Amino acid sequence: MPICTKTNLHINNMILEVTRRCNAKCRHCLRGDAQKVDISNRIIDAALKDVSSIDSITFTGGEPSLAVPRIRYFLQALKARKICLGSFYVVTNGKAASLSLVHALLDLFAYCGMDNEMSGLVISGDQFHREQIKSTKKAGSLYAGLSFFHPKERAQNLVEGAIIHEGRAVDEGLGCRDVRADRCRIESQNSETLYIEGDLYINALGDVKRPEAESVSNL
C-alpha cells in the first residue's frame, strides 16, 4: 500500500469504461454492437490528473477481460503518481476464462492492500447473459481460488428499472433509465482538497459524467 502524497482530489468511486469491445451480443446492452475501441493512455492519465486517492475503481465495458492491458496501465499510472486505492470491482460476462485478468487483478489487489475486503470480481448471471452465454463454468473454476471472487453476487434477474434505455436495449424495448455522459473538466482550486462523492463515470472516449447532485466540495 503506497503512502498517500499531499491530497488534491479525492474520488469516492471512479467508473472506467476500459473498452467497447465485447464477445457477446446481449439484448440489454446500452452500447449496441461492439466497437473496436479501448480507452487510451491519454484518457487514463487525464482522469488521474491531480488525484491523490480513490476509494474504489470499477472497470466496465464492453467486456473488461478483453482489455486487460488497459487495467494494467491504470495500475501503472497509480504507482507512478503514488495514488492511494482502496478497492476495485470488475463484472465479466464469463464467456471466456482469462488468466491474464487473474494476474492483473492479483497485482491490483496487492496494491490496494491484502487486508481490503471490498474488492470484487463477479460473473454476471442475469437473464440476458444466461440466454447469450451457454456456460461460465470454465471461468468460474479459474476464478474460484481468488478471495475477491463472488460467484453469486450478480446471479439475479435484472428488473426494468435497472436497464439503461440506450443502444440495443432501445431496439429490444427494454429499460427506462436515462444516463447521459457530459463533457466536463474536474480541477483542483487554490491547492485545496476537493472530494467527489458518488460515482464519477469516464467512458472509453473520454466523456465524463459527474454525480447528478453538486457533490464536489472542499474538505
C-alpha positions as CSV (number, residue, x, y, z in Angstrom):
1,M,0.0,0.0,0.0
2,P,1.6,3.3,-1.0
3,I,1.9,6.3,1.3
4,C,-0.5,9.0,0.3
5,T,1.0,12.1,-1.1
6,K,-0.4,15.6,-0.3
7,T,-4.1,15.4,-1.3
8,N,-5.6,17.5,-4.1
9,L,-8.5,15.4,-5.4
10,H,-10.2,12.5,-3.6
11,I,-12.7,10.4,-5.6
12,N,-15.2,8.1,-3.9
13,N,-15.9,5.8,-6.8
14,M,-14.4,6.1,-10.3
15,I,-16.1,4.0,-13.1
16,L,-13.8,3.5,-16.1
17,E,-15.1,2.1,-19.3
18,V,-11.9,0.3,-20.4
19,T,-13.2,-1.0,-23.7
20,R,-16.2,-1.1,-26.0
21,R,-15.1,-4.5,-27.4
22,C,-17.3,-7.5,-26.4
23,N,-17.6,-11.2,-27.2
24,A,-21.3,-11.3,-26.6
25,K,-24.5,-9.6,-28.0
26,C,-26.8,-9.3,-25.0
27,R,-30.2,-7.8,-25.7
28,H,-30.0,-5.2,-22.9
29,C,-26.6,-3.8,-23.9
30,L,-26.5,0.0,-23.8
31,R,-23.7,0.1,-26.4
32,G,-25.4,-1.9,-29.1
33,D,-22.9,-3.5,-31.5
34,A,-19.4,-4.0,-30.1
35,Q,-16.9,-1.3,-31.2
36,K,-13.1,-1.7,-31.7
37,V,-12.4,1.0,-29.0
38,D,-10.3,0.8,-25.9
39,I,-9.7,3.6,-23.5
40,S,-6.4,5.3,-24.3
41,N,-3.4,6.0,-22.0
42,R,-4.0,9.7,-22.6
43,I,-7.5,9.5,-21.2
44,I,-6.4,7.5,-18.2
45,D,-3.6,10.0,-17.5
46,A,-6.0,12.9,-17.7
47,A,-8.5,11.1,-15.4
48,L,-5.8,10.8,-12.8
49,K,-4.6,14.4,-13.0
50,D,-4.4,15.9,-9.5
51,V,-5.9,12.8,-7.9
52,S,-4.3,11.7,-4.7
53,S,-6.7,8.9,-3.6
54,I,-9.6,6.8,-5.0
55,D,-11.8,4.8,-2.6
56,S,-12.9,2.3,-5.4
57,I,-12.3,1.8,-9.1
58,T,-14.9,-0.1,-11.2
59,F,-13.7,-1.4,-14.6
60,T,-16.6,-1.7,-17.1
61,G,-17.1,-2.2,-20.8
62,G,-17.8,-3.8,-23.2
63,E,-16.2,-6.8,-21.8
64,P,-13.3,-5.9,-19.4
65,S,-11.5,-9.2,-19.8
66,L,-10.8,-8.1,-23.4
67,A,-8.9,-5.1,-22.3
68,V,-6.5,-6.3,-19.6
69,P,-3.6,-4.1,-20.8
70,R,-5.8,-1.1,-20.0
71,I,-6.3,-2.3,-16.4
72,R,-2.6,-2.9,-16.2
73,Y,-1.8,0.6,-17.4
74,F,-4.2,2.1,-14.9
75,L,-2.3,0.3,-12.1
76,Q,1.0,1.5,-13.6
77,A,-0.4,5.1,-13.6
78,L,-1.4,4.8,-10.0
79,K,2.0,3.7,-9.0
80,A,3.8,6.4,-10.9
81,R,1.7,9.0,-9.2
82,K,1.6,7.3,-5.8
83,I,-2.2,7.4,-5.8
84,C,-3.9,5.5,-3.0
85,L,-6.5,3.0,-4.0
86,G,-9.0,1.3,-1.6
87,S,-10.6,-1.4,-3.7
88,F,-11.7,-2.4,-7.2
89,Y,-14.7,-4.0,-8.8
90,V,-15.0,-5.9,-12.1
91,V,-18.0,-7.6,-13.7
92,T,-17.3,-10.0,-16.5
93,N,-19.7,-12.0,-18.7
94,G,-17.6,-15.2,-18.1
95,K,-17.8,-16.3,-21.7
96,A,-14.0,-16.8,-21.7
97,A,-11.7,-17.7,-18.7
98,S,-9.0,-15.1,-18.7
99,L,-5.7,-16.0,-16.9
100,S,-4.3,-12.6,-17.8
101,L,-7.2,-10.9,-16.0
102,V,-6.5,-13.0,-12.9
103,H,-2.8,-11.9,-12.9
104,A,-3.8,-8.2,-13.4
105,L,-6.3,-8.2,-10.6
106,L,-4.0,-10.0,-8.2
107,D,-1.5,-7.2,-8.8
108,L,-4.2,-4.6,-8.3
109,F,-5.4,-6.4,-5.1
110,A,-1.9,-6.4,-3.7
111,Y,-1.6,-2.6,-4.4
112,C,-4.8,-2.0,-2.6
113,G,-3.6,-3.9,0.4
114,M,-4.1,-7.5,1.2
115,D,-6.5,-6.7,4.1
116,N,-9.1,-5.0,1.8
117,E,-12.4,-6.7,1.9
118,M,-14.3,-4.6,-0.6
119,S,-12.7,-5.7,-3.9
120,G,-14.7,-7.9,-6.2
121,L,-14.7,-9.9,-9.4
122,V,-18.1,-11.0,-10.5
123,I,-19.6,-13.1,-13.3
124,S,-22.9,-11.5,-14.5
125,G,-25.6,-14.1,-14.4
126,D,-28.7,-12.1,-15.2
127,Q,-31.4,-13.4,-17.6
128,F,-29.8,-11.6,-20.6
129,H,-26.3,-13.1,-20.1
130,R,-27.7,-16.5,-19.4
131,E,-29.6,-16.5,-22.7
132,Q,-26.5,-15.3,-24.6
133,I,-23.7,-17.4,-22.9
134,K,-24.1,-21.2,-22.6
135,S,-21.7,-21.8,-19.8
136,T,-19.5,-19.8,-17.4
137,K,-18.1,-22.9,-15.6
138,K,-14.6,-22.6,-17.0
139,A,-14.3,-19.0,-16.0
140,G,-15.9,-19.8,-12.6
141,S,-13.4,-22.6,-12.0
142,L,-10.5,-20.4,-12.8
143,Y,-11.6,-17.5,-10.6
144,A,-12.8,-19.7,-7.7
145,G,-9.4,-19.5,-6.0
146,L,-9.5,-15.7,-5.8
147,S,-10.5,-14.4,-2.4
148,F,-12.3,-11.5,-4.1
149,F,-14.3,-13.6,-6.5
150,H,-18.0,-13.5,-5.6
151,P,-19.8,-16.2,-7.7
152,K,-23.4,-15.5,-6.6
153,E,-23.4,-11.7,-6.4
154,R,-24.9,-11.0,-9.9
155,A,-27.0,-14.2,-10.3
156,Q,-30.4,-12.5,-10.0
157,N,-32.5,-11.2,-12.9
158,L,-32.5,-7.5,-13.8
159,V,-35.6,-5.5,-13.3
160,E,-36.9,-3.0,-15.9
161,G,-35.7,0.0,-13.8
162,A,-32.1,-1.3,-13.7
163,I,-31.7,-1.3,-17.5
164,I,-30.3,1.7,-19.3
165,H,-32.5,2.7,-22.3
166,E,-29.8,3.0,-24.8
167,G,-28.2,1.0,-27.6
168,R,-29.5,-2.5,-28.2
169,A,-31.9,-2.1,-25.2
170,V,-33.8,0.5,-27.2
171,D,-34.2,-1.9,-30.2
172,E,-35.5,-4.6,-27.8
173,G,-37.9,-2.3,-26.0
174,L,-36.0,-2.7,-22.7
175,G,-35.1,-0.4,-19.9
176,C,-36.2,3.0,-18.7
177,R,-33.0,4.6,-17.2
178,D,-31.6,7.6,-19.0
179,V,-27.9,8.2,-18.4
180,R,-26.1,10.9,-20.3
181,A,-22.3,11.5,-20.3
182,D,-21.4,15.1,-20.3
183,R,-18.0,16.5,-21.2
184,C,-16.5,18.4,-18.3
185,R,-13.2,19.1,-16.6
186,I,-12.5,18.4,-12.9
187,E,-9.8,20.5,-11.4
188,S,-8.5,21.4,-8.0
189,Q,-8.9,25.0,-6.9
190,N,-6.4,27.1,-4.8
191,S,-4.5,23.9,-3.9
192,E,-7.4,22.9,-1.6
193,T,-8.6,19.3,-1.3
194,L,-11.7,18.5,-3.4
195,Y,-13.8,15.5,-2.7
196,I,-16.0,13.8,-5.3
197,E,-18.8,11.8,-3.7
198,G,-20.9,9.2,-5.6
199,D,-19.8,7.9,-9.0
200,L,-17.5,9.6,-11.4
201,Y,-18.0,7.8,-14.8
202,I,-15.5,8.1,-17.6
203,N,-16.2,6.3,-20.8
204,A,-13.7,5.0,-23.4
205,L,-14.0,8.2,-25.5
206,G,-13.0,10.4,-22.5
207,D,-16.5,11.7,-21.8
208,V,-17.1,12.4,-18.1
209,K,-20.3,12.1,-16.0
210,R,-20.3,13.6,-12.6
211,P,-22.9,12.8,-9.9
212,E,-26.3,14.3,-10.5
213,A,-26.2,16.5,-7.5
214,E,-23.5,19.1,-6.9
215,S,-21.2,16.8,-4.8
216,V,-17.8,18.3,-5.2
217,S,-16.9,20.2,-2.1
218,N,-13.9,21.5,-0.2
219,L,-13.0,19.4,2.8
